[in-house]
Amino acid sequence: MTPLLDADRDHVTRYLELGLALGRYVDGLVDAYTGPPELAAAVAAQPPVAPARLADAARTLLADLEVDAELDATRRHWLGAQVRGLRTTAGRLAGEPSSYADEVEACYGVRPRMVPEEVLAETHRRLDAVLPGDGALGPRYAAWREAQAVPGDRLQAAVASLAEDLRERTQRRFGLPEGEHVDFELVTGQPWAGFNYYLGGLRSRVAINVDLPVLSPTLAHLVAHEAYPGHHTEHCRKEVDLVRRRRWLEETIFLVGTPQCLLAEGLADLGLEVVVSADAEERAEMAAGHLRPLGIPFDVEVVAEVATAGEGLQGVRGNVAMLLHDEGVGADEAVAYAERWALLPRPRAEKLVSFLTDSTWRAYITCYVEGLPLCRRFVAGEPARFERLLTEQLTPDQLIHPVADLDDVAGRTRAGGSGAAPE
């Protein structure tokens, strides 16, 4: 019997082993691992465990978690949600039948839904009213967006300037552990726009994809999402508060295909609103203060109006995923749908479909489509609730529950000794 399937091991170790073993089949499923190196080495030294056996191991672990009276209830709930996601991925790899919507719900804790085309059409009408120029909306919107491209020779300076400002704002509002650091790099050949590689020890490497021009209206959001107060900040705060102080080693692994990702993407998308402003014009003013000195044109009023009018287009990404994986449309039809309803030029529509058909990321788009509104409703403009997303083990179902229920759970967690202030 392999150690992975040994029910005598503690539940956290079994969870880490399960994630590491499943990661041998799905490139990128283990987004970050900073746990015991000997555990990773032991899993890597074994022959790969068949997906069907991994699915069985996940089911056994779930059953054991349900009857474990010694493990903190908050941890048991969080681990159970995570293991259900891993069981679903292992089952898919083993050939277990499942609809796309069922797969997404089991992995991420929310069910994907199509945004009605009449809602998208209303977003088009709002955009048409604020977008400069004349002519058909699609070409006009695409031309306006591409005209906002940040010149390549000024991109790194713009990123550095925005990161410095956002770091200071995050430090002032939430605190950052001493010694944390982010390195930014430009890359090509990836399906995503940006990526945080958390390296442990309070350090991250953030990659920004320049396959397509990076657009100035979204650059501040990108930096906030990947670094301050987004992914890097969450990783650092949880490393200090949960791993170092409480020895909750389950937080040393970050796994794609689990509810952990939906809340991480939701809080990262919300971050700019929290540390700058919920007002689109104030966020645009902040970005302009960094871009204009570098000679990058930035019309604050137009950027803010277009951002507000066009927010409803974000749901198109989920629609495209449902068309691809639930309705079986081909890539060309999916690209055409993204061109029509997301108003994307063909290269960006093709990049979206590339992301949605990648074996690792096929279901991940729900983390963006559903994560932001879920976290925004939970935070409700209160920075203290955003900090809870950064520092506590929460699951999507807990955010959906009435506030009183969630606050009761949080009170029990804090009574266990969780430290909120960073080291």
C-alpha positions in Angstrom: 0.0 0.0 0.0 1.4 3.4 -0.9 1.8 6.0 1.8 -0.7 8.2 0.0 -3.5 5.7 0.7 -2.4 5.0 4.3 -5.4 6.0 6.4 -3.1 6.0 9.5 -1.5 9.3 8.4 -2.9 12.6 9.7 -5.5 14.2 7.5 -3.4 17.3 6.6 -0.5 15.1 5.4 -2.9 13.0 3.3 -4.3 16.2 1.8 -0.9 17.5 0.9 0.1 14.1 -0.6 -3.2 13.9 -2.6 -2.6 17.3 -4.1 1.0 16.6 -5.0 0.2 13.2 -6.5 -2.7 14.6 -8.6 -0.4 17.4 -9.7 1.7 14.8 -11.6 -1.2 14.4 -14.0 -2.2 18.1 -14.5 0.5 20.6 -15.2 -0.1 23.6 -13.0 -2.6 22.1 -10.7 -0.1 22.6 -7.9 0.0 26.4 -8.2 2.4 26.8 -5.2 3.9 24.4 -2.7 6.0 25.6 0.3 5.4 22.7 2.6 7.8 20.0 3.9 10.2 19.3 1.0 10.6 15.7 2.1 6.9 15.1 1.5 7.2 16.5 -2.0 10.3 14.4 -2.6 8.6 11.2 -1.4 5.6 11.7 -3.7 7.8 12.4 -6.6 9.9 9.3 -5.9 6.9 7.0 -6.2 5.4 5.8 -9.4 2.3 7.9 -10.3 -0.8 6.6 -8.6 -3.7 5.9 -11.0 -6.3 8.6 -11.0 -9.0 6.1 -10.0 -7.0 5.3 -6.8 -6.5 9.0 -6.2 -10.3 9.5 -6.4 -10.8 6.6 -3.9 -8.2 8.1 -1.6 -10.1 11.5 -1.7 -13.4 9.8 -0.9 -11.8 8.0 2.1 -10.2 11.2 3.3 -13.6 13.0 3.1 -15.2 10.3 5.1 -12.5 10.4 7.8 -12.7 14.2 8.0 -16.4 14.0 8.7 -15.9 12.0 11.9 -12.7 13.7 13.1 -13.6 15.3 16.4 -10.1 16.5 17.2 -9.5 18.7 14.2 -10.8 22.3 14.4 -14.2 22.5 12.8 -13.2 25.5 10.6 -10.2 23.5 9.3 -12.4 20.4 8.7 -14.9 22.4 6.7 -12.2 24.0 4.6 -10.3 20.8 4.0 -13.5 19.0 3.1 -14.3 21.6 0.4 -10.7 21.3 -0.9 -10.7 17.5 -1.0 -14.1 17.5 -2.9 -12.4 19.5 -5.6 -9.5 17.2 -5.8 -11.8 14.1 -5.9 -13.7 15.7 -8.8 -10.5 16.3 -10.8 -9.2 12.8 -10.1 -12.6 11.4 -11.2 -12.5 13.3 -14.4 -9.0 12.0 -15.2 -10.3 8.5 -14.4 -13.1 8.8 -16.9 -16.0 9.3 -14.5 -18.9 11.0 -16.4 -19.9 14.5 -15.3 -21.3 17.6 -16.9 -19.2 20.7 -17.1 -21.5 22.6 -14.7 -21.4 19.7 -12.2 -17.6 19.6 -12.5 -17.2 23.4 -11.9 -19.6 23.3 -8.9 -17.8 20.4 -7.3 -14.4 22.0 -7.8 -15.1 25.6 -7.0 -18.3 25.6 -4.8 -20.5 27.7 -7.2 -22.5 26.6 -10.2 -21.7 28.4 -13.5 -24.6 30.1 -15.3 -25.1 31.7 -18.7 -25.5 35.4 -18.8 -28.6 36.1 -20.9 -27.8 37.8 -24.2 -30.4 40.5 -23.5 -28.2 41.5 -20.5 -25.2 41.6 -22.7 -27.1 43.7 -25.3 -27.9 46.2 -22.6 -24.2 46.4 -21.7 -23.5 47.1 -25.4 -26.0 49.9 -25.4 -24.4 51.5 -22.3 -21.0 51.3 -23.9 -22.2 52.7 -27.2 -23.4 55.8 -25.3 -20.0 56.6 -23.6 -17.5 55.4 -26.2 -15.9 58.1 -28.3 -16.3 58.1 -32.1 -18.8 56.9 -34.6 -19.7 53.7 -36.3 -20.4 50.1 -35.3 -19.8 49.4 -31.6 -17.6 46.3 -32.0 -14.9 47.8 -34.2 -15.0 51.1 -32.4 -14.6 49.5 -29.0 -11.8 47.3 -30.2 -10.0 50.2 -31.8 -10.4 52.3 -28.7 -9.0 49.5 -26.4 -6.0 48.8 -28.7 -5.2 52.5 -28.9 -4.6 52.3 -25.1 -1.7 49.9 -25.4 1.2 50.7 -23.1 4.4 51.1 -25.2 6.7 48.1 -24.6 9.7 50.2 -23.6 7.7 51.9 -20.8 5.7 48.9 -19.5 8.2 47.8 -16.8 8.5 51.4 -15.5 4.7 51.7 -15.3 4.4 48.4 -13.5 7.1 49.4 -11.0 5.5 52.7 -10.3 2.0 51.3 -9.8 3.4 48.4 -7.6 5.2 50.9 -5.3 2.0 52.9 -4.8 -0.3 49.9 -4.3 2.2 48.3 -1.9 2.2 51.4 0.2 -1.6 51.5 0.3 -1.8 47.9 1.2 0.8 48.3 3.9 -1.1 51.2 5.4 -4.5 49.5 5.3 -3.7 45.9 6.1 -0.1 45.5 7.0 2.5 43.5 5.2 5.1 41.1 6.8 8.6 42.5 7.0 10.8 41.1 4.2 8.0 40.4 1.6 9.0 41.1 -2.0 7.7 40.8 -5.5 9.8 40.6 -8.7 8.0 41.4 -12.0 8.9 39.9 -15.4 7.6 40.0 -18.9 6.9 36.7 -20.6 5.3 35.3 -23.8 3.7 32.0 -24.9 1.1 31.7 -22.1 -2.7 31.5 -22.1 -3.1 33.9 -19.3 -2.5 37.7 -19.0 -0.7 37.6 -15.7 0.4 35.0 -13.1 1.7 35.0 -9.6 4.3 32.4 -8.8 4.5 32.3 -5.0 7.9 31.1 -4.0 7.5 31.0 -0.2 9.5 32.9 2.3 7.2 35.9 1.5 8.4 36.3 -2.0 6.6 36.2 -5.4 7.5 36.3 -9.0 4.8 37.9 -11.1 4.8 37.2 -14.8 3.0 39.6 -17.2 2.2 38.1 -20.6 3.1 40.4 -23.6 1.9 38.1 -26.4 -0.7 40.8 -26.9 -0.2 44.5 -26.0 -0.9 45.3 -22.4 -3.6 48.0 -22.1 -3.3 51.0 -19.8 -6.9 51.0 -18.5 -6.4 47.5 -17.0 -2.7 47.8 -15.9 -3.4 49.0 -12.3 -5.9 46.2 -11.9 -3.4 43.7 -13.1 -0.7 44.8 -10.6 -3.2 44.9 -7.8 -4.6 41.5 -8.7 -1.3 39.7 -8.8 0.6 41.6 -6.0 -0.9 44.3 -3.8 -3.4 43.6 -2.2 -4.1 40.4 -4.3 -2.4 37.1 -4.6 1.0 38.0 -3.2 -0.5 39.7 -0.2 -2.9 36.8 0.5 0.0 34.3 0.3 2.2 36.3 2.6 -0.5 37.0 5.2 -1.5 33.3 5.3 2.1 32.1 5.5 2.6 34.3 8.6 -0.8 34.0 10.2 -1.7 30.4 9.5 1.4 28.5 8.7 4.1 30.1 10.9 1.9 30.9 13.8 -0.7 28.1 13.8 1.2 25.4 11.9 -1.8 24.9 9.6 0.3 23.1 6.9 -2.6 22.7 4.5 -2.0 26.4 3.7 1.4 25.5 2.2 -0.2 24.2 -1.0 -2.3 26.1 -3.4 -4.3 23.9 -5.7 -6.2 24.7 -9.0 -9.6 23.0 -9.1 -10.5 23.9 -5.5 -12.7 26.6 -3.8 -9.4 28.1 -2.5 -9.0 29.5 -6.1 -12.4 31.1 -6.4 -12.0 33.2 -3.3 -8.4 34.0 -4.2 -9.4 35.3 -7.6 -12.4 37.1 -6.2 -10.4 39.0 -3.6 -7.6 39.8 -6.1 -10.1 41.2 -8.6 -11.7 43.3 -5.8 -8.3 44.5 -4.4 -8.0 47.8 -6.4 -11.5 48.9 -5.3 -10.5 48.3 -1.6 -7.1 50.0 -1.5 -8.0 52.9 -3.9 -11.7 53.4 -4.3 -15.0 51.8 -5.4 -15.4 54.8 -7.7 -14.1 54.1 -11.2 -13.0 57.7 -11.8 -10.9 57.8 -8.6 -9.2 54.5 -9.7 -8.6 56.0 -13.1 -7.1 59.1 -11.5 -4.7 57.0 -9.5 -3.6 55.1 -12.6 -3.2 58.3 -14.6 -0.8 59.7 -11.9 1.6 56.9 -12.8 1.1 56.6 -16.5 1.0 60.2 -17.7 4.5 61.1 -16.3 5.8 58.2 -18.5 4.3 59.8 -21.6 1.4 57.3 -21.7 -1.8 59.0 -22.7 -4.7 58.4 -20.3 -8.1 60.0 -20.5 -9.5 59.6 -16.9 -13.1 60.4 -17.7 -13.4 58.2 -20.7 -11.6 55.3 -19.1 -13.9 55.5 -16.0 -17.0 55.7 -18.1 -16.1 52.8 -20.3 -15.0 50.7 -17.3 -18.4 51.2 -15.6 -20.5 50.7 -18.7 -18.6 47.6 -19.8 -18.3 45.6 -16.5 -21.2 43.4 -17.6 -19.0 42.0 -20.4 -17.0 40.0 -17.9 -19.7 37.3 -17.9 -19.2 36.6 -21.6 -16.1 34.6 -20.6 -18.3 32.2 -18.6 -20.7 31.9 -21.5 -17.9 30.9 -23.9 -16.8 28.2 -21.5 -20.3 26.8 -21.2 -20.6 26.8 -25.0 -17.3 25.0 -25.4 -17.7 22.4 -22.7 -21.5 21.9 -22.1 -22.8 22.6 -25.6 -19.9 21.3 -27.6 -19.4 24.2 -29.9 -16.1 24.3 -31.8 -13.3 26.7 -31.2 -14.1 28.9 -34.3 -17.7 29.3 -33.2 -16.5 30.2 -29.6 -14.1 32.8 -31.0 -16.9 34.3 -33.0 -19.2 34.5 -30.0 -16.4 36.2 -28.0 -15.9 38.7 -30.8 -19.6 39.5 -31.0 -20.6 39.6 -27.3 -17.3 40.5 -25.5 -16.4 42.9 -28.3 -12.9 41.5 -28.6 -10.7 41.7 -31.6 -10.0 38.3 -33.1 -6.5 37.8 -31.5 -7.9 38.5 -28.0 -10.9 36.3 -28.6 -8.5 33.5 -29.7 -6.4 34.0 -26.6 -9.6 33.6 -24.5 -10.5 30.4 -26.2 -7.0 29.1 -25.8 -7.3 29.7 -22.0 -10.7 28.0 -21.9 -9.5 24.9 -23.8 -6.3 24.5 -21.8 -6.4 21.2 -19.9 -5.5 23.0 -16.6 -7.7 26.1 -17.0 -10.8 24.8 -18.7 -13.1 25.3 -15.7 -11.1 28.1 -14.0 -12.9 31.0 -15.6 -15.7 30.6 -13.1 -13.3 31.8 -10.4 -13.2 35.2 -12.1 -16.9 35.4 -13.3 -18.4 34.3 -9.9 -15.5 35.1 -7.5 -15.6 38.9 -7.8 -19.3 39.4 -7.2 -19.3 36.9 -4.3 -16.4 38.7 -2.6 -17.7 42.1 -3.3 -21.1 41.3 -1.7 -19.3 39.8 1.3 -16.9 42.7 1.8 -19.7 45.3 1.2 -17.2 48.2 1.4 -15.7 47.1 4.8 -11.9 46.7 4.6 -12.0 44.5 7.8 -14.0 41.9 5.9 -11.5 42.1 3.0 -8.8 41.4 5.5 -10.6 38.3 6.6 -10.4 37.0 3.0 -6.7 37.6 3.2 -6.1 35.9 6.5 -8.8 33.3 7.2 -9.9 29.9 5.9 -13.2 30.6 4.2 -15.2 28.8 1.6 -17.7 30.1 -1.0 -20.7 28.6 0.9 -19.7 30.5 4.0 -19.7 33.8 2.1 -23.2 33.0 0.8 -24.6 32.3 4.2 -26.1 35.1 6.3 -23.5 37.4 7.8 -24.4 36.4 11.4 -23.6 32.8 10.7 -20.3 33.6 9.1 -19.4 36.0 11.9 -20.1 33.2 14.4 -17.7 30.9 12.6 -15.1 33.6 12.5 -15.5 34.3 16.2 -14.9 30.6 17.0 -11.8 30.7 14.7 -10.4 33.8 16.4 -11.0 32.3 19.8 -8.6 29.5 18.7 -5.8 32.0 18.6 -5.4 33.3 15.1 -3.2 36.3 14.9 -4.2 39.1 12.6 -1.2 41.4 12.8 1.7 40.4 10.5 5.2 39.6 11.8 
